[in-house]
Amino acid sequence: MAVSIKSPRVDALLEQLRQLTGRGATEIVREALELELQRQRRLSRRRRLSAELPLLQEQATETARPFNPASLYDEQGLPA
């Protein structure tokens, strides 16, 4: 799919980046899109994990067993 950008602001930003980096417009746009896609995936994952966290906490609470430090050692005080 070809992209045609009709924004003077975007053109100006692209030209500034071309001058600063010496890279072509396609490379600059590709990199910007890849970075934004990574950012959106991170945000999506963070939202999904935030939504799942209460259920995971509830499950952990329900399945947790009391911990007795004495159970780590035998009668002589050695690791069990």
Secondary structure, DSSP 8 states (H G I E B T S, - for coil): -------HHHHHHHHHHHHHH---HHHHHHHHHHHHHHHHHHHHHHHHHHHHHHHHHHHHHHH-----GGGGB-TTSSB-
